[in-house]
Amino acid sequence: MEIVRELLSCACQSAWQKICQQLKYIREDEVNDQNMRRELDLLRSQEKDISAKLNEGNVRHGKRPRKEVTNWLKNLEEIESDVNSLGFADAQFWLNYYSRLKRSKKTEQILHRAKDLQVKGNLFAQSEDIFMGSLHEHMSSWSAAPLHGSSTERKKEEILQCIMDPEVSKIGVYGMGGVGKTTIVTQIYNE
């Protein structure tokens, strides 16, 4: 008899804890929703910073992001998709108890995922180590005719200065056909 009483006591206590947990989800639905949206806003800000770094590294230096960074961006998209699939909470408490409970549980799960992702994003935002390295080169050097004349040497130096200038993102080389545009650029590439 004592064993039955002990089993019933444990079962009732366990059931009561589960009921309290379910009620906690319902009670904290709005708070969790606000926290989740706040974390998502912070993640979007981090994403903008990281994307700007990635864009600059790719455009200026031909670098590719590490797989970890691309997975982080993909996880952020998944979280945003999950948030969009939540919809809005219904204000009628008892009529939609089950749907509010489900939504609140999912909101809390998304909130935890967003916090974890934000911690990883902080590491990326502070680190310069978000790139794999330069893009692979197909050829080590190209054959080019030697440069002749002081004007071609001056143009070559002018182009090299533009390449070294961090403010310059694009360089255009133009002129009449046969004056040595390709030869100068090939020489620069080989150097």
C-alpha positions as CSV (number, residue, x, y, z in Angstrom):
1,M,0.0,0.0,0.0
2,E,2.9,2.4,0.8
3,I,4.4,1.7,-2.6
4,V,1.1,2.6,-4.4
5,R,0.8,5.8,-2.4
6,E,4.5,6.7,-3.2
7,L,3.9,6.0,-6.9
8,L,0.7,8.1,-6.9
9,S,2.5,10.9,-5.1
10,C,5.3,10.9,-7.7
11,A,2.9,10.7,-10.6
12,C,0.8,13.6,-9.3
13,Q,3.9,15.7,-8.6
14,S,5.2,15.1,-12.1
15,A,1.8,15.9,-13.7
16,W,1.6,19.1,-11.6
17,Q,5.0,20.2,-12.8
18,K,4.1,19.6,-16.4
19,I,0.9,21.6,-16.0
20,C,2.8,24.5,-14.3
21,Q,5.3,24.4,-17.2
22,Q,2.5,24.6,-19.7
23,L,0.9,27.5,-17.9
24,K,4.2,29.3,-17.7
25,Y,4.5,29.0,-21.5
26,I,1.1,30.7,-21.9
27,R,1.8,33.3,-19.2
28,E,5.2,34.3,-20.7
29,D,4.0,34.2,-24.3
30,E,4.1,38.0,-24.9
31,V,7.4,38.5,-23.0
32,N,9.1,35.7,-25.0
33,D,7.7,37.2,-28.2
34,Q,9.1,40.6,-27.4
35,N,12.5,39.1,-26.4
36,M,12.6,37.0,-29.6
37,R,11.9,40.0,-31.8
38,R,14.6,42.1,-30.0
39,E,17.2,39.3,-30.5
40,L,16.2,39.0,-34.1
41,D,16.8,42.8,-34.6
42,L,20.2,42.4,-33.0
43,L,20.9,39.4,-35.3
44,R,19.9,41.5,-38.4
45,S,22.3,44.3,-37.3
46,Q,25.1,41.7,-36.9
47,E,24.2,40.3,-40.3
48,K,24.6,43.7,-41.9
49,D,28.0,44.2,-40.3
50,I,29.2,40.8,-41.3
51,S,27.8,41.1,-44.8
52,A,29.6,44.4,-45.3
53,K,32.9,42.8,-44.2
54,L,32.3,39.9,-46.5
55,N,31.4,42.1,-49.4
56,E,34.5,44.3,-48.9
57,G,36.8,41.3,-48.6
58,N,35.3,39.7,-51.7
59,V,35.4,42.9,-53.9
60,R,38.8,44.3,-52.8
61,H,40.8,41.2,-52.1
62,G,38.9,38.3,-53.8
63,K,38.4,36.5,-50.6
64,R,35.7,33.9,-49.9
65,P,33.8,33.5,-46.6
66,R,34.5,30.5,-44.4
67,K,31.9,27.8,-44.4
68,E,31.1,28.5,-40.8
69,V,30.1,32.1,-41.7
70,T,27.9,31.0,-44.6
71,N,26.2,28.5,-42.3
72,W,25.7,31.3,-39.8
73,L,23.9,33.4,-42.5
74,K,21.9,30.4,-43.5
75,N,20.8,29.7,-39.9
76,L,19.7,33.3,-39.6
77,E,17.5,33.0,-42.7
78,E,16.0,29.8,-41.1
79,I,15.3,31.6,-37.9
80,E,13.6,34.5,-39.8
81,S,11.6,32.0,-41.7
82,D,10.5,30.3,-38.5
83,V,9.5,33.7,-37.0
84,N,7.5,34.6,-40.1
85,S,5.7,31.2,-39.9
86,L,4.6,31.9,-36.3
87,G,2.0,34.5,-37.2
88,F,0.4,36.7,-34.5
89,A,-0.8,35.7,-31.1
90,D,-4.5,35.6,-30.5
91,A,-5.7,37.8,-27.6
92,Q,-8.4,35.4,-26.5
93,F,-6.8,33.4,-23.8
94,W,-9.0,30.4,-23.3
95,L,-10.4,30.0,-26.7
96,N,-7.1,29.2,-28.3
97,Y,-5.3,27.7,-25.4
98,Y,-3.6,24.9,-27.4
99,S,-2.5,27.2,-30.3
100,R,-1.1,29.8,-27.9
101,L,0.7,27.0,-26.0
102,K,2.2,25.7,-29.2
103,R,3.2,29.1,-30.4
104,S,4.7,30.0,-27.1
105,K,6.8,26.9,-27.0
106,K,8.1,27.5,-30.6
107,T,8.8,31.2,-29.7
108,E,10.9,30.1,-26.8
109,Q,12.8,27.6,-28.9
110,I,13.5,30.3,-31.6
111,L,14.6,32.7,-28.8
112,H,17.2,30.2,-27.6
113,R,18.4,29.6,-31.2
114,A,18.6,33.3,-31.8
115,K,20.7,33.9,-28.6
116,D,23.1,31.1,-29.6
117,L,23.4,32.5,-33.1
118,Q,24.0,36.0,-31.7
119,V,27.0,34.7,-29.6
120,K,28.5,33.2,-32.7
121,G,27.8,36.4,-34.7
122,N,29.7,38.4,-32.1
123,L,32.7,36.3,-32.7
124,F,32.5,36.8,-36.5
125,A,31.9,40.6,-36.1
126,Q,35.0,41.0,-33.9
127,S,37.2,38.6,-35.9
128,E,39.0,39.3,-39.1
129,D,39.2,35.5,-39.6
130,I,36.0,35.2,-41.5
131,F,37.6,34.4,-44.9
132,M,39.0,31.2,-46.3
133,G,41.6,33.0,-48.3
134,S,42.0,34.3,-51.9
135,L,40.2,32.8,-54.8
136,H,42.1,30.0,-56.5
137,E,44.3,31.1,-59.4
138,H,44.2,29.1,-62.6
139,M,47.6,30.1,-63.8
140,S,50.7,31.2,-62.0
141,S,51.8,33.7,-64.6
142,W,50.9,34.7,-68.2
143,S,53.4,35.3,-70.9
144,A,53.7,39.0,-71.9
145,A,56.0,41.0,-74.1
146,P,58.6,43.2,-72.4
147,L,57.6,46.8,-71.8
148,H,59.5,49.4,-73.9
149,G,59.5,53.2,-73.3
150,S,59.1,55.5,-70.3
151,S,55.4,56.2,-70.9
152,T,54.5,52.6,-70.5
153,E,56.6,52.4,-67.3
154,R,54.8,55.5,-66.0
155,K,51.3,54.0,-66.8
156,K,52.4,50.8,-65.1
157,E,53.4,52.6,-62.0
158,E,50.2,54.7,-62.1
159,I,48.1,51.5,-62.2
160,L,50.2,49.9,-59.4
161,Q,49.5,52.9,-57.2
162,C,45.8,52.6,-57.8
163,I,45.9,48.9,-56.9
164,M,47.7,49.7,-53.6
165,D,45.2,52.6,-52.8
166,P,42.5,51.2,-50.5
167,E,40.1,53.9,-51.7
168,V,40.2,52.7,-55.3
169,S,37.8,49.7,-55.9
170,K,37.9,49.6,-59.8
171,I,40.5,50.4,-62.3
172,G,39.8,51.0,-66.0
173,V,42.5,50.8,-68.6
174,Y,41.6,52.2,-72.0
175,G,43.2,53.5,-75.2
176,M,43.6,52.8,-78.9
177,G,44.1,49.3,-80.1
178,G,47.8,48.1,-80.1
179,V,49.2,50.6,-77.6
180,G,50.0,47.9,-75.0
181,K,47.0,47.9,-72.5
182,T,47.0,44.1,-72.2
183,T,50.8,43.9,-72.0
184,I,50.9,46.4,-69.1
185,V,48.1,44.7,-67.2
186,T,49.7,41.3,-67.9
187,Q,53.0,42.5,-66.5
188,I,51.3,43.8,-63.4
189,Y,49.5,40.5,-62.9
190,N,52.7,38.6,-63.2
191,E,54.4,40.8,-60.6
